[in-house]
Amino acid sequence: MRLRADVSLVKTDYGKILLDGRSGKYWELNPTGSLVLDELLSGKDLDAVIARLTAEFEVGPEQARSDAQALVAALVEEGLVEEGLVEEGLVDR
């Protein structure tokens, strides 16, 4: 997964902030969302993200999968990521 070229990512004390350079809108990610985004941007697959979430947070695999997919769906809906997520298995058709 890749962020669009005009989307900036800034680390904060709490998590991360995504800034859309086209619209000026921004989104704040909590530590869990930041971990999901970091893992996906580093090329990890969804199963690896789920394993990391369940190891670091008190969450079961089903909830971890649902939360990770919801974050990816929101990134897609807002147009913050490049295409190809269906092929990577991150979002459903």
ZAVEXSE-784536 format. One record per residue: residue number from 1; y, z, x of N, C-alpha, C in turn; residue in three letters. Coordinates in steps of 0.1 Angstrom, whole numbers, padded with zeros to 4 digits. Atoms other than C-alpha are relative to their C-alpha. Example, Ala and Ser with C-alpha at 12.3 -4.5 7.8 and 13.67 -1.06 7.14 Angstrom:
BEGIN
1:-0012:0000:0009:-0045:0078:0123:0012:0000:0009:ALA
2:-0011:0000:-0009:-0011:0071:0137:0011:0008:-0008:SER
***
This chain:
BEGIN
1:-0012:0000:0008:0000:0000:0000:0012:0000:0009:MET
2:-0012:0001:-0008:0035:-0008:0012:0012:0002:-0010:ARG
3:-0012:-0001:0008:0069:0002:-0001:0008:-0013:0002:LEU
4:-0008:0012:-0001:0093:-0027:-0008:0010:0002:0012:ARG
5:-0009:-0001:-0012:0116:-0035:0022:0013:0008:-0003:ALA
6:-0013:-0006:0003:0147:-0022:0003:-0002:0014:-0006:ASP
7:0002:-0014:0004:0131:0012:-0005:-0001:0009:0012:VAL
8:0000:-0010:-0012:0139:0041:0019:-0007:0012:-0004:SER
9:0008:-0012:0001:0118:0071:0024:0005:0010:0009:LEU
10:-0006:-0011:-0008:0133:0104:0036:-0008:0012:-0003:VAL
11:0007:-0013:0001:0115:0136:0044:0010:0011:-0002:LYS
12:-0008:-0012:0003:0130:0168:0030:-0008:0013:0003:THR
13:0007:-0013:-0002:0122:0205:0033:-0011:0002:-0010:ASP
14:0009:-0002:0011:0104:0202:0000:-0011:-0010:-0001:TYR
15:0009:0012:0001:0087:0168:0001:0006:-0012:0005:GLY
16:-0006:0013:-0004:0101:0133:0002:0009:-0005:-0011:LYS
17:-0009:0007:0010:0128:0112:-0015:-0001:-0015:0002:ILE
18:0000:0014:0000:0125:0076:-0023:0013:-0005:-0006:LEU
19:-0013:0005:0004:0157:0056:-0026:-0002:-0015:-0002:LEU
20:0000:0015:0002:0158:0021:-0042:0013:-0005:0003:ASP
21:-0012:0006:-0005:0184:0002:-0023:0006:-0010:-0010:GLY
22:-0006:0009:0010:0188:-0023:-0052:0007:0007:-0011:ARG
23:-0006:-0007:0012:0195:0001:-0080:0007:0012:0003:SER
24:-0006:-0013:-0003:0206:0032:-0062:-0007:0012:-0006:GLY
25:0007:-0011:0006:0181:0052:-0081:-0009:0007:0010:LYS
26:0008:-0007:-0010:0161:0079:-0063:-0010:0009:-0007:TYR
27:0011:-0008:0005:0129:0099:-0069:-0004:0010:0010:TRP
28:0004:-0010:-0009:0120:0132:-0054:-0015:0003:-0002:GLU
29:0014:-0003:0001:0083:0138:-0046:-0002:0014:0005:LEU
30:0003:-0013:-0004:0069:0173:-0044:-0011:-0001:0012:ASN
31:0010:0001:-0012:0044:0182:-0015:-0012:-0008:-0004:PRO
32:0012:0007:0004:0014:0169:-0035:0003:-0015:0000:THR
33:-0003:0015:0001:0031:0135:-0043:0003:-0005:0014:GLY
34:-0003:0005:-0013:0043:0133:-0007:-0013:-0002:0008:SER
35:0012:0001:-0007:0008:0138:0006:-0007:-0013:-0005:LEU
36:0006:0012:0005:-0005:0111:-0017:0007:-0013:0006:VAL
37:-0007:0012:-0005:0022:0086:-0007:-0003:-0002:0015:LEU
38:0002:0001:-0015:0018:0094:0031:-0014:-0006:0002:ASP
39:0014:0005:-0003:-0020:0088:0029:-0001:-0015:-0004:GLU
40:0001:0014:0005:-0017:0056:0009:0008:-0010:0010:LEU
41:-0008:0009:-0009:0011:0042:0032:-0007:-0001:0014:LEU
42:0007:0001:-0013:-0011:0050:0062:-0013:-0008:-0001:SER
43:0011:0009:0001:-0038:0027:0048:-0013:0007:-0006:GLY
44:0012:-0007:0006:-0062:0054:0033:-0003:-0006:-0014:LYS
45:0003:0004:0014:-0081:0045:0002:0001:0011:-0009:ASP
46:-0002:-0010:0010:-0080:0064:-0030:-0010:0012:0001:LEU
47:0010:-0010:-0002:-0113:0083:-0023:0005:0010:0012:ASP
48:-0005:-0009:-0011:-0098:0096:0010:0012:0008:-0004:ALA
49:-0012:-0007:0006:-0066:0106:-0008:-0005:0012:-0008:VAL
50:0006:-0011:0009:-0087:0126:-0033:-0006:0011:0008:ILE
51:0007:-0010:-0009:-0107:0143:-0006:0011:0009:0007:ALA
52:-0010:-0008:-0007:-0075:0154:0012:0007:0009:-0010:ARG
53:-0006:-0008:0011:-0059:0166:-0021:-0009:0012:-0003:LEU
54:0009:-0011:0004:-0089:0187:-0030:-0002:0010:0012:THR
55:0001:-0009:-0012:-0091:0201:0006:0013:0009:0001:ALA
56:-0013:-0007:-0003:-0054:0211:0007:0006:0007:-0012:GLU
57:-0006:-0006:0012:-0046:0221:-0029:-0011:0004:-0009:PHE
58:0010:-0005:0009:-0064:0240:-0056:-0001:-0010:-0012:GLU
59:0001:0010:0010:-0073:0209:-0076:-0014:-0006:0001:VAL
60:0013:0006:0001:-0106:0193:-0087:0001:-0015:0003:GLY
61:-0001:0014:-0003:-0115:0157:-0078:0005:-0009:-0012:PRO
62:-0005:0008:0012:-0109:0144:-0114:0015:0001:-0002:GLU
63:-0014:-0002:0002:-0075:0159:-0116:0008:-0007:0012:GLN
64:-0006:0006:-0011:-0067:0147:-0081:0001:-0015:-0001:ALA
65:0000:0015:0003:-0077:0111:-0090:0010:-0004:-0010:ARG
66:-0009:0003:0011:-0057:0112:-0122:0014:0001:0005:SER
67:-0014:-0002:-0005:-0026:0125:-0105:0004:-0011:0010:ASP
68:-0003:0011:-0010:-0028:0100:-0076:0002:-0013:-0007:ALA
69:-0001:0013:0008:-0033:0071:-0100:0013:0000:-0008:GLN
70:-0012:0000:0008:-0004:0083:-0121:0012:-0002:0009:ALA
71:-0011:0002:-0009:0019:0084:-0091:0001:-0015:0004:LEU
72:0000:0014:-0004:0009:0049:-0080:0005:-0008:-0012:VAL
73:-0005:0007:0012:0014:0037:-0116:0015:0001:-0002:ALA
74:-0014:-0002:0001:0049:0052:-0116:0007:-0009:0010:ALA
75:-0006:0008:-0010:0057:0035:-0083:0000:-0015:-0003:LEU
76:0001:0014:0005:0045:0002:-0097:0010:-0003:-0011:VAL
77:-0009:0002:0011:0064:0006:-0129:0015:-0001:0004:GLU
78:-0013:0000:-0005:0096:0013:-0110:0003:-0011:0010:GLU
79:-0001:0012:-0009:0090:-0017:-0087:0003:0005:0014:GLY
80:-0002:-0005:-0014:0090:0004:-0055:-0010:-0004:0010:LEU
81:0011:0004:-0009:0058:-0010:-0040:-0003:-0015:-0001:VAL
82:0003:0014:-0001:0046:-0044:-0029:-0012:-0002:-0009:GLU
83:0011:0003:0009:0020:-0062:-0050:-0013:0002:0008:GLU
84:0013:-0001:-0006:-0018:-0061:-0042:-0007:0013:-0003:GLY
85:0006:-0013:0002:-0025:-0026:-0056:-0013:-0001:-0008:LEU
86:0013:0002:0007:-0052:-0039:-0080:-0011:-0003:0010:VAL
87:0010:0004:-0010:-0070:-0055:-0051:-0004:0012:0009:GLU
88:0003:-0012:-0008:-0068:-0022:-0032:-0007:0011:-0008:GLU
89:0007:-0010:0008:-0083:-0003:-0061:0009:0011:-0004:GLY
90:-0009:-0011:0002:-0052:0018:-0066:0005:0000:-0015:LEU
91:-0003:0000:0014:-0044:0007:-0101:-0010:-0009:-0008:VAL
92:0009:0008:0009:-0064:-0008:-0130:0006:-0013:-0004:ASP
93:-0006:0013:0005:-0060:-0043:-0142:0006:0002:-0014:ARG
***
